[in-house]
Amino acid sequence: MSARDLTAFELLLRASDVRLPSAWKAAWEEAEELLAAMHPEGYDVLEVGRLAYESLHDDLKPGARDALFYGWWEAEQDRNARAEQASEDDAHPAPCWYPYRKQCTCFGGAA
């Protein structure tokens, strides 16, 4: 798209280097806010993902699915790295993969 095809608003956004969130990011943040209000004691990341995904229009779901796959892969890499680190650390018995926004229970903390 050339600059002459842009509206005045789009030109202003481009000149100001403003980045608009993707539909997936906006849906995720909205789901997070809703769950935080509904469950102040904490909620699981899977609940956020499911709610966000279901709130998307059908034509946006394939792109969101790609983001989910990539997000899973990134998290898996992190879990593998933490598992390797934990195997060398006697004080921490396992990689800490705990529910989102809830305390880790590996050290006896309350969930």
C-alpha positions in Angstrom: 0.0 0.0 0.0 1.5 3.3 -1.0 1.3 6.5 1.1 -1.2 8.1 -1.3 -3.6 5.2 -0.5 -3.6 5.9 3.2 -6.1 8.1 5.0 -4.9 11.1 7.0 -5.4 9.1 10.2 -3.3 6.2 8.8 -0.6 8.7 7.8 -0.6 10.1 11.3 -0.3 6.7 12.8 2.6 5.8 10.5 4.4 9.1 11.1 4.0 8.6 14.9 5.1 5.0 14.7 1.9 3.9 16.5 1.3 0.2 16.4 -2.2 -1.0 16.7 -2.7 -4.3 18.6 -3.7 -7.4 16.6 -7.2 -8.7 17.0 -5.7 -11.7 18.8 -3.8 -9.5 21.3 -6.9 -7.3 21.9 -9.1 -10.4 22.5 -6.5 -11.9 24.8 -6.2 -8.7 26.9 -10.0 -8.4 27.1 -10.3 -12.1 28.2 -7.6 -11.5 30.8 -9.4 -8.4 32.2 -12.7 -10.3 32.4 -11.2 -13.3 34.1 -9.3 -11.1 36.6 -12.6 -9.3 37.5 -14.5 -12.6 37.8 -11.7 -14.6 39.6 -9.5 -12.3 41.6 -8.1 -15.4 43.4 -6.4 -16.3 40.1 -7.2 -18.1 36.8 -5.5 -20.4 34.4 -3.8 -19.3 31.2 -5.8 -21.9 29.3 -9.0 -20.2 30.4 -7.7 -16.9 29.0 -6.7 -18.6 25.7 -10.1 -20.4 25.3 -12.1 -17.3 26.1 -10.0 -15.1 23.8 -10.1 -17.6 20.9 -13.9 -18.1 21.1 -14.5 -14.4 21.1 -12.8 -13.9 17.7 -14.6 -13.7 14.5 -14.3 -16.9 12.5 -12.1 -15.3 9.8 -9.5 -14.3 12.4 -9.2 -17.7 14.1 -6.6 -19.2 11.6 -4.2 -16.4 12.4 -4.9 -16.7 16.1 -4.3 -20.4 15.9 -0.9 -19.7 14.5 -0.1 -17.4 17.4 -1.3 -20.1 19.8 1.0 -22.7 18.2 3.9 -20.4 18.4 3.1 -19.4 21.9 3.0 -23.1 22.9 6.3 -23.7 21.2 7.9 -20.8 23.1 6.5 -22.0 26.4 7.7 -25.5 25.7 11.2 -24.2 25.1 11.0 -22.3 28.4 9.7 -25.4 30.2 12.6 -27.5 28.8 15.1 -25.0 29.9 13.6 -24.8 33.4 13.5 -28.6 33.6 17.2 -28.8 32.8 18.0 -26.1 35.4 15.8 -27.8 38.0 17.5 -31.1 37.4 20.7 -29.4 38.6 19.0 -27.6 41.6 18.2 -29.8 44.6 16.3 -27.0 46.3 13.6 -26.9 43.5 12.2 -30.4 42.8 10.7 -29.7 39.3 10.2 -27.1 36.7 7.6 -24.8 38.0 4.7 -24.8 35.6 1.9 -23.4 37.6 -1.5 -21.8 36.8 -1.3 -18.3 35.4 -1.4 -15.5 38.0 -1.3 -18.0 40.9 1.5 -18.5 43.3 3.9 -21.3 42.8 3.3 -24.2 45.2 6.7 -25.8 44.7 8.0 -24.3 47.9 4.9 -24.9 50.0 3.2 -21.5 49.1 -0.5 -21.3 49.0 -2.2 -21.5 45.6 
